[in-house]
Amino acid sequence: MRKFAKISAVLAAMVLALAFVGCKDDDDDDQSVVTTWTASEEYYKVVLTFYDNGTVKFEVSKDEEGDFSETVKYSGDTTKDGEIVITYDDGETETVVIKTESGKTYLELGGDIYYKQ
């Protein structure tokens, strides 16, 4: 009976140790940047950062109105010419177009032109 108690204690210790080792942190900080695009005018700058987990972060910097940031979903390949579909939290979608003309690649969104950083 003592042998069974020792084996049970060892197994319990192993299960407890593996439980801590097997847990993974599920934070979104492990995402990698796929592409980053920037548009700027005299009074504002917008940065779009596309991540490999299917999210895009909009960062807007304005001189007097303050900053704004939002992260939403996207689908498509941001590394080559074509269409990207952005899906906002309210379910609305917007199509982004990536084009290359005269050797320059740009992204067009809502009439604004973004260039790769």
Z-matrix of the N, CA and C atoms (Angstrom, degrees):
N
C 1 1.430
C 2 1.528 1 111.55
N 3 1.348 2 116.46 1 -35.80
C 4 1.456 3 120.01 2 179.36
C 5 1.519 4 110.29 3 -66.36
N 6 1.313 5 116.91 4 -35.34
C 7 1.464 6 121.57 5 179.84
C 8 1.532 7 109.18 6 -63.99
N 9 1.319 8 118.32 7 -41.72
C 10 1.458 9 122.88 8 179.19
C 11 1.529 10 110.58 9 -63.84
N 12 1.336 11 118.17 10 -39.71
C 13 1.459 12 122.62 11 179.39
C 14 1.524 13 110.45 12 -64.97
N 15 1.359 14 117.69 13 -40.36
C 16 1.460 15 121.20 14 179.27
C 17 1.529 16 110.71 15 -66.60
N 18 1.334 17 116.34 16 -43.34
C 19 1.466 18 120.34 17 179.41
C 20 1.526 19 109.91 18 -64.11
N 21 1.323 20 117.37 19 -40.93
C 22 1.467 21 121.43 20 178.21
C 23 1.520 22 111.22 21 -62.82
N 24 1.335 23 117.01 22 -41.12
C 25 1.465 24 121.19 23 179.83
C 26 1.530 25 110.67 24 -65.48
N 27 1.325 26 117.06 25 -41.28
C 28 1.470 27 121.06 26 178.86
C 29 1.527 28 110.13 27 -65.52
N 30 1.320 29 117.18 28 -44.56
C 31 1.469 30 120.57 29 178.56
C 32 1.528 31 111.38 30 -62.49
N 33 1.328 32 117.04 31 -41.17
C 34 1.466 33 120.71 32 178.45
C 35 1.528 34 110.78 33 -62.75
N 36 1.330 35 117.32 34 -41.29
C 37 1.469 36 121.43 35 178.53
C 38 1.525 37 110.74 36 -64.46
N 39 1.349 38 117.61 37 -39.96
C 40 1.463 39 121.19 38 179.60
C 41 1.531 40 110.86 39 -66.41
N 42 1.322 41 116.97 40 -43.27
C 43 1.466 42 120.92 41 179.30
C 44 1.525 43 109.82 42 -62.57
N 45 1.317 44 118.05 43 -42.76
C 46 1.455 45 122.12 44 179.07
C 47 1.533 46 110.99 45 -62.99
N 48 1.328 47 116.78 46 -44.12
C 49 1.468 48 120.36 47 179.17
C 50 1.525 49 111.17 48 -63.91
N 51 1.322 50 118.20 49 -42.37
C 52 1.461 51 121.71 50 179.79
C 53 1.525 52 111.71 51 -68.26
N 54 1.312 53 117.61 52 -30.31
C 55 1.463 54 120.49 53 179.15
C 56 1.525 55 110.81 54 -62.75
N 57 1.322 56 117.17 55 -39.20
C 58 1.463 57 119.90 56 179.22
C 59 1.523 58 111.73 57 -75.55
N 60 1.305 59 118.26 58 -36.98
C 61 1.462 60 122.05 59 -179.39
C 62 1.524 61 110.56 60 -71.75
N 63 1.311 62 117.91 61 -34.38
C 64 1.458 63 121.72 62 -175.17
C 65 1.515 64 114.83 63 -78.79
N 66 1.317 65 118.45 64 -12.85
C 67 1.459 66 120.40 65 -178.81
C 68 1.521 67 109.85 66 -79.82
N 69 1.330 68 114.98 67 135.66
C 70 1.454 69 120.80 68 179.42
C 71 1.516 70 108.26 69 -113.21
N 72 1.315 71 116.49 70 141.64
C 73 1.450 72 121.50 71 175.43
C 74 1.520 73 108.46 72 -72.16
N 75 1.324 74 118.26 73 124.78
C 76 1.457 75 122.43 74 -175.77
C 77 1.524 76 113.20 75 -95.78
N 78 1.303 77 118.54 76 20.83
C 79 1.462 78 120.44 77 178.18
C 80 1.514 79 110.45 78 -65.57
N 81 1.341 80 115.86 79 152.62
C 82 1.456 81 121.48 80 178.27
C 83 1.529 82 111.97 81 -80.59
N 84 1.337 83 117.66 82 4.83
C 85 1.456 84 120.39 83 -179.41
C 86 1.526 85 112.12 84 -70.03
N 87 1.325 86 118.05 85 -10.86
C 88 1.451 87 121.50 86 -178.52
C 89 1.521 88 112.74 87 -85.04
N 90 1.322 89 118.49 88 6.94
C 91 1.452 90 121.90 89 -177.46
C 92 1.525 91 110.35 90 -77.75
N 93 1.319 92 115.60 91 152.36
C 94 1.458 93 121.40 92 179.03
C 95 1.517 94 109.71 93 -112.87
N 96 1.311 95 116.21 94 144.57
C 97 1.460 96 122.20 95 178.27
C 98 1.521 97 109.15 96 -75.26
N 99 1.339 98 116.45 97 130.39
C 100 1.459 99 121.72 98 175.74
C 101 1.517 100 109.10 99 -91.86
N 102 1.331 101 117.22 100 -56.89
C 103 1.463 102 122.47 101 176.66
C 104 1.517 103 109.87 102 -146.22
N 105 1.323 104 115.87 103 156.18
C 106 1.458 105 122.76 104 175.85
C 107 1.524 106 107.96 105 -131.35
N 108 1.340 107 115.92 106 132.67
C 109 1.459 108 123.11 107 -178.42
C 110 1.521 109 108.79 108 -125.18
N 111 1.347 110 116.78 109 144.91
C 112 1.456 111 121.68 110 -177.61
C 113 1.518 112 111.58 111 -132.93
N 114 1.331 113 115.36 112 138.46
C 115 1.465 114 122.54 113 170.75
C 116 1.521 115 106.57 114 -128.22
N 117 1.323 116 116.36 115 137.05
C 118 1.459 117 118.06 116 178.09
C 119 1.521 118 110.53 117 -144.46
N 120 1.287 119 113.69 118 146.55
C 121 1.459 120 123.45 119 175.11
C 122 1.518 121 106.54 120 -125.43
N 123 1.308 122 115.63 121 -170.04
C 124 1.458 123 119.95 122 -176.83
C 125 1.527 124 112.86 123 -62.37
N 126 1.350 125 116.98 124 -39.44
C 127 1.461 126 120.20 125 -173.03
C 128 1.524 127 114.90 126 -111.93
N 129 1.320 128 119.07 127 1.90
C 130 1.455 129 119.18 128 179.66
C 131 1.533 130 110.93 129 -152.71
N 132 1.323 131 113.41 130 163.07
C 133 1.466 132 121.63 131 176.16
C 134 1.522 133 106.87 132 -140.88
N 135 1.342 134 116.16 133 134.66
C 136 1.461 135 121.53 134 177.56
C 137 1.519 136 108.11 135 -121.11
N 138 1.324 137 116.63 136 131.22
C 139 1.463 138 122.46 137 177.61
C 140 1.521 139 107.93 138 -120.62
N 141 1.333 140 116.42 139 126.64
C 142 1.464 141 122.60 140 174.75
C 143 1.517 142 107.08 141 -108.70
N 144 1.316 143 117.05 142 120.55
C 145 1.456 144 121.77 143 178.80
C 146 1.522 145 108.04 144 -115.90
N 147 1.340 146 116.03 145 116.15
C 148 1.464 147 122.29 146 179.54
C 149 1.521 148 108.87 147 -95.63
N 150 1.342 149 116.36 148 129.73
C 151 1.459 150 122.08 149 -178.36
C 152 1.529 151 110.62 150 -109.06
N 153 1.326 152 115.98 151 159.11
C 154 1.468 153 121.24 152 -178.06
C 155 1.526 154 113.68 153 -72.36
N 156 1.322 155 118.26 154 -8.25
C 157 1.465 156 120.72 155 178.12
C 158 1.531 157 112.17 156 -91.17
N 159 1.351 158 117.21 157 9.93
C 160 1.458 159 121.30 158 177.08
C 161 1.514 160 114.89 159 85.60
N 162 1.329 161 117.32 160 17.40
C 163 1.457 162 120.47 161 176.34
C 164 1.522 163 110.27 162 -114.19
N 165 1.327 164 114.87 163 154.18
C 166 1.460 165 121.92 164 174.72
C 167 1.523 166 107.42 165 -129.28
N 168 1.322 167 115.83 166 135.07
C 169 1.459 168 121.35 167 179.92
C 170 1.528 169 108.72 168 -106.92
N 171 1.346 170 115.81 169 123.30
C 172 1.452 171 122.65 170 174.29
C 173 1.525 172 107.50 171 -94.13
N 174 1.320 173 117.36 172 126.40
C 175 1.456 174 121.36 173 175.42
C 176 1.524 175 107.71 174 -125.77
N 177 1.336 176 116.09 175 118.33
C 178 1.458 177 121.86 176 -178.65
C 179 1.520 178 108.10 177 -114.14
N 180 1.323 179 115.57 178 126.21
C 181 1.460 180 121.53 179 176.76
C 182 1.522 181 107.70 180 -115.71
N 183 1.331 182 116.12 181 121.61
C 184 1.467 183 121.44 182 178.01
C 185 1.522 184 108.27 183 -120.65
N 186 1.319 185 115.50 184 145.89
C 187 1.460 186 119.85 185 -176.57
C 188 1.527 187 113.43 186 -59.68
N 189 1.336 188 117.19 187 -51.66
C 190 1.458 189 119.56 188 -172.53
C 191 1.525 190 114.22 189 -108.94
N 192 1.329 191 118.43 190 -19.69
C 193 1.455 192 121.00 191 -174.14
C 194 1.525 193 113.72 192 -93.18
N 195 1.288 194 119.19 193 -4.66
C 196 1.455 195 121.75 194 -179.16
C 197 1.511 196 112.68 195 90.31
N 198 1.307 197 115.89 196 177.82
C 199 1.456 198 122.00 197 -175.30
C 200 1.525 199 110.93 198 -98.55
N 201 1.329 200 115.18 199 158.88
C 202 1.457 201 122.40 200 179.26
C 203 1.519 202 107.90 201 -141.16
N 204 1.322 203 116.65 202 141.62
C 205 1.452 204 121.07 203 178.57
C 206 1.527 205 109.05 204 -143.35
N 207 1.345 206 116.15 205 139.66
C 208 1.456 207 121.42 206 178.56
C 209 1.524 208 108.39 207 -149.07
N 210 1.323 209 117.00 208 140.75
C 211 1.454 210 122.05 209 176.62
C 212 1.521 211 108.75 210 -118.23
N 213 1.347 212 116.08 211 126.31
C 214 1.464 213 122.29 212 -178.99
C 215 1.523 214 109.30 213 -134.52
N 216 1.323 215 117.16 214 178.73
C 217 1.468 216 122.93 215 -177.89
C 218 1.536 217 111.12 216 -91.37
N 219 1.327 218 115.90 217 155.43
C 220 1.460 219 121.31 218 172.59
C 221 1.516 220 109.80 219 -144.39
N 222 1.333 221 115.66 220 160.94
C 223 1.461 222 120.81 221 173.02
C 224 1.521 223 107.91 222 -139.06
N 225 1.319 224 115.75 223 142.56
C 226 1.455 225 121.98 224 -178.10
C 227 1.508 226 110.42 225 125.71
N 228 1.322 227 115.81 226 175.64
C 229 1.462 228 122.74 227 -177.86
C 230 1.519 229 109.41 228 -103.72
N 231 1.325 230 117.16 229 112.33
C 232 1.465 231 121.53 230 -177.81
C 233 1.519 232 113.12 231 -85.91
N 234 1.325 233 117.15 232 6.04
C 235 1.461 234 120.34 233 -178.22
C 236 1.522 235 112.77 234 -101.22
N 237 1.341 236 117.80 235 -2.31
C 238 1.467 237 119.77 236 -179.55
C 239 1.530 238 109.67 237 -145.97
N 240 1.325 239 115.92 238 166.23
C 241 1.464 240 121.22 239 -179.76
C 242 1.522 241 110.85 240 -58.98
N 243 1.329 242 115.39 241 142.42
C 244 1.454 243 120.46 242 178.64
C 245 1.510 244 111.26 243 148.12
N 246 1.327 245 115.68 244 -167.82
C 247 1.457 246 121.54 245 -178.11
C 248 1.530 247 111.15 246 -104.57
N 249 1.314 248 114.73 247 142.03
C 250 1.457 249 123.51 248 175.36
C 251 1.524 250 105.73 249 -120.57
N 252 1.319 251 117.99 250 136.23
C 253 1.457 252 121.77 251 177.65
C 254 1.521 253 108.59 252 -107.17
N 255 1.329 254 115.52 253 123.06
C 256 1.459 255 122.02 254 177.73
C 257 1.524 256 107.77 255 -101.32
N 258 1.327 257 116.86 256 131.35
C 259 1.463 258 122.04 257 178.89
C 260 1.521 259 108.71 258 -115.64
N 261 1.322 260 115.65 259 118.08
C 262 1.459 261 121.63 260 -179.20
C 263 1.531 262 110.01 261 -82.55
N 264 1.322 263 115.85 262 167.04
C 265 1.467 264 121.38 263 -177.07
C 266 1.528 265 113.17 264 -60.59
N 267 1.324 266 117.10 265 -28.13
C 268 1.465 267 119.92 266 -179.74
C 269 1.531 268 112.59 267 -84.56
N 270 1.337 269 117.29 268 3.21
C 271 1.460 270 122.20 269 177.23
C 272 1.515 271 114.52 270 94.52
N 273 1.335 272 117.87 271 -11.16
C 274 1.458 273 120.16 272 178.49
C 275 1.523 274 109.77 273 -71.09
N 276 1.339 275 115.25 274 150.00
C 277 1.461 276 120.26 275 -179.78
C 278 1.519 277 109.98 276 -121.45
N 279 1.319 278 114.61 277 158.26
C 280 1.457 279 122.13 278 177.73
C 281 1.520 280 107.53 279 -144.06
N 282 1.327 281 115.81 280 138.46
C 283 1.458 282 120.24 281 -179.52
C 284 1.522 283 110.07 282 -98.12
N 285 1.314 284 115.19 283 130.92
C 286 1.457 285 124.06 284 177.19
C 287 1.521 286 107.11 285 -108.95
N 288 1.321 287 116.90 286 140.51
C 289 1.459 288 120.59 287 -179.42
C 290 1.522 289 109.12 288 -117.71
N 291 1.327 290 115.58 289 130.57
C 292 1.465 291 121.31 290 174.10
C 293 1.519 292 106.94 291 -106.95
N 294 1.341 293 115.95 292 126.74
C 295 1.464 294 121.64 293 -177.73
C 296 1.516 295 110.46 294 -132.69
N 297 1.323 296 114.82 295 153.67
C 298 1.456 297 120.93 296 171.70
C 299 1.520 298 107.33 297 -123.70
N 300 1.321 299 115.97 298 121.89
C 301 1.461 300 121.95 299 177.91
C 302 1.515 301 108.11 300 -135.77
N 303 1.304 302 116.57 301 134.12
C 304 1.463 303 122.77 302 179.61
C 305 1.524 304 111.70 303 52.84
N 306 1.326 305 116.25 304 37.76
C 307 1.458 306 121.08 305 176.65
C 308 1.521 307 114.64 306 79.48
N 309 1.338 308 118.60 307 0.01
C 310 1.466 309 121.76 308 179.17
C 311 1.523 310 109.59 309 -109.40
N 312 1.323 311 116.75 310 128.71
C 313 1.452 312 122.07 311 177.82
C 314 1.525 313 108.32 312 -99.35
N 315 1.324 314 115.82 313 133.98
C 316 1.455 315 120.88 314 178.81
C 317 1.514 316 110.31 315 -142.96
N 318 1.314 317 114.96 316 162.82
C 319 1.452 318 123.09 317 178.75
C 320 1.528 319 107.01 318 -116.53
N 321 1.318 320 116.84 319 133.97
C 322 1.459 321 121.38 320 179.64
C 323 1.524 322 109.17 321 -113.55
N 324 1.336 323 115.75 322 124.48
C 325 1.462 324 122.16 323 -179.00
C 326 1.519 325 108.75 324 -141.86
N 327 1.312 326 116.58 325 118.15
C 328 1.458 327 121.26 326 176.99
C 329 1.514 328 114.07 327 57.86
N 330 1.317 329 117.21 328 33.21
C 331 1.462 330 120.99 329 -179.96
C 332 1.520 331 113.96 330 86.22
N 333 1.324 332 117.61 331 -9.78
C 334 1.465 333 121.11 332 178.12
C 335 1.520 334 109.68 333 -93.88
N 336 1.325 335 116.00 334 148.45
C 337 1.455 336 122.61 335 179.25
C 338 1.529 337 108.53 336 -107.92
N 339 1.335 338 115.84 337 128.26
C 340 1.457 339 123.76 338 178.94
C 341 1.515 340 109.26 339 -114.48
N 342 1.324 341 116.19 340 141.28
C 343 1.456 342 121.82 341 176.79
C 344 1.515 343 110.20 342 -114.59
N 345 1.338 344 114.76 343 150.63
C 346 1.473 345 120.63 344 -179.92
C 347 1.518 346 110.35 345 -65.98
N 348 1.321 347 114.57 346 141.33
C 349 1.470 348 119.40 347 174.44
C 350 1.498 349 109.09 348 -91.04
